[in-house]
């Protein structure tokens, strides 16, 4: 069946079924900020959203704040060290959207599928990230400039 004859949403469903994707939804958008404390009033007061929690991820040298809107989270990312990836991002590009994260029910399989299709992986093996999740990133040079994260619940019984 030719994808040219299908609407974009049907094409996505057809493509997902054919490729056996384990991606289920957009989980969150990562937003690099210099200061969570200075940024939160915008989201909480101007937009009326609520910060659910703030958490530090020492292995990534970052503090995160999670804000829900519908089924998607905004993840504010504040560097805790000048040599962190987020600090480097902010110094080079300024504050703003850092990455998009897709929730996967089979992160290892999704990484393998991406690699088999020529996508450069930043992480071959998922590692512990924020919000009790395992995460892995795809290189933006292979994803048309979009830093892409796959994430999954560390404990499948707590999947959302």
C-alpha positions as CSV (number, residue, x, y, z in Angstrom):
1,X,0.0,0.0,0.0
2,X,1.4,3.4,-0.9
3,X,1.7,5.9,1.9
4,X,1.1,8.7,-0.8
5,X,-2.6,7.9,-0.9
6,X,-3.1,8.1,2.9
7,X,-3.8,11.2,5.1
8,X,-0.9,12.1,7.4
9,X,-2.6,10.6,10.5
10,X,-3.4,7.4,8.6
11,X,0.1,7.3,7.2
12,X,1.5,7.6,10.8
13,X,-0.7,4.7,12.0
14,X,0.2,2.6,8.9
15,X,3.9,3.3,9.3
16,X,3.8,2.5,13.0
17,X,2.1,-0.8,12.5
18,X,4.5,-1.7,9.7
19,X,7.6,-0.8,11.7
20,X,6.3,-2.2,15.0
21,X,7.0,1.0,16.9
22,X,6.9,1.0,20.7
23,X,6.5,4.7,20.9
24,X,3.2,5.5,22.5
25,X,3.1,9.3,23.1
26,X,5.0,12.5,23.4
27,X,6.1,12.3,27.1
28,X,7.7,15.7,27.6
29,X,9.5,18.6,26.1
30,X,12.8,19.5,27.7
31,X,13.3,23.2,28.1
32,X,16.7,24.6,29.1
33,X,16.6,27.4,31.6
34,X,19.2,29.3,33.5
35,X,17.1,29.3,36.7
36,X,14.0,27.3,37.6
37,X,13.1,29.8,40.3
38,X,13.1,32.7,37.8
39,X,11.3,30.7,35.1
40,X,8.5,29.1,37.2
41,X,6.5,32.3,37.7
42,X,5.9,32.5,34.0
43,X,4.4,29.0,33.8
44,X,2.5,29.2,37.2
45,X,1.3,32.8,37.1
46,X,1.1,33.8,33.5
47,X,-0.1,30.4,32.2
48,X,-1.8,29.1,35.3
49,X,0.1,25.8,35.3
50,X,1.4,24.0,38.4
51,X,4.9,22.7,39.1
52,X,4.5,19.1,40.3
53,X,8.0,18.7,41.7
54,X,11.7,19.7,41.5
55,X,14.3,17.0,41.4
56,X,18.1,16.9,41.0
57,X,19.8,14.5,38.6
58,X,23.4,14.5,39.8
59,X,24.6,12.2,37.0
60,X,23.4,14.8,34.4
61,X,24.4,17.8,36.5
62,X,20.9,19.2,36.2
63,X,17.9,20.2,38.3
64,X,14.5,19.5,36.8
65,X,11.0,20.9,37.4
66,X,8.0,19.0,36.0
67,X,4.9,20.8,34.9
68,X,1.9,18.9,33.5
69,X,-0.4,20.0,30.7
70,X,-2.7,17.3,29.6
71,X,-0.8,14.1,29.1
72,X,2.4,15.9,28.3
73,X,5.0,17.3,30.7
74,X,7.2,20.3,30.4
75,X,10.6,19.5,31.9
76,X,12.5,22.6,32.9
77,X,16.3,21.8,32.9
78,X,18.6,24.0,35.0
79,X,22.3,23.3,35.0
80,X,24.0,22.6,38.3
81,X,27.5,22.9,36.8
82,X,29.1,25.0,34.1
83,X,30.4,21.8,32.4
84,X,26.9,20.2,32.1
85,X,25.3,19.6,28.8
86,X,22.5,22.0,29.6
87,X,25.0,24.8,30.6
88,X,26.8,24.3,27.2
89,X,23.4,24.3,25.4
90,X,22.4,27.6,27.0
91,X,25.8,29.2,26.4
92,X,25.7,28.3,22.7
93,X,22.0,28.7,21.9
94,X,20.3,30.5,24.8
95,X,17.4,29.3,26.8
96,X,14.6,27.4,25.0
97,X,13.5,24.0,23.8
98,X,16.2,21.4,24.3
99,X,14.6,18.1,23.3
100,X,11.5,16.1,22.7
101,X,10.9,12.9,24.5
102,X,8.8,10.0,23.3
103,X,7.5,7.4,25.8
104,X,8.4,3.8,24.7
105,X,7.1,0.5,26.0
106,X,10.3,-1.1,24.6
107,X,13.2,1.3,24.8
108,X,15.9,-1.2,23.8
109,X,13.9,-2.3,20.8
110,X,13.2,1.3,19.8
111,X,16.9,2.1,20.0
112,X,17.8,-1.0,17.9
113,X,15.2,0.0,15.3
114,X,16.6,3.6,15.1
115,X,20.2,2.3,14.8
116,X,19.2,-0.3,12.1
117,X,17.7,2.6,10.1
118,X,20.9,4.7,10.2
119,X,20.2,6.9,13.2
120,X,23.2,7.8,15.3
121,X,22.6,7.0,19.0
122,X,24.1,9.2,21.7
123,X,23.4,6.3,24.2
124,X,23.4,2.7,23.1
125,X,22.1,1.7,26.5
126,X,19.3,3.5,28.5
127,X,20.4,5.1,31.8
128,X,18.6,6.5,34.8
129,X,17.1,9.9,34.2
130,X,14.6,12.1,36.1
131,X,11.1,11.2,37.1
132,X,12.0,7.5,37.8
133,X,12.6,6.8,34.1
134,X,15.2,5.1,31.9
135,X,16.3,7.4,29.0
136,X,18.4,7.4,25.9
137,X,19.1,10.1,23.3
138,X,19.4,10.1,19.5
139,X,22.0,12.5,18.0
140,X,20.4,15.6,16.4
141,X,22.6,15.3,13.4
142,X,20.7,12.1,12.5
143,X,17.2,13.5,13.5
144,X,17.1,16.7,11.4
145,X,18.3,18.9,14.2
146,X,15.9,17.7,16.9
147,X,17.5,16.2,20.0
148,X,15.3,13.2,20.5
149,X,14.9,11.2,23.7
150,X,13.3,7.8,24.3
151,X,12.1,7.2,27.8
152,X,10.3,4.4,29.7
153,X,9.3,3.7,33.3
154,X,12.1,2.2,35.3
155,X,9.5,0.1,37.0
156,X,6.9,-1.0,34.4
157,X,4.2,-1.3,37.1
158,X,4.5,2.5,37.4
159,X,4.2,3.3,33.7
160,X,1.9,6.2,32.8
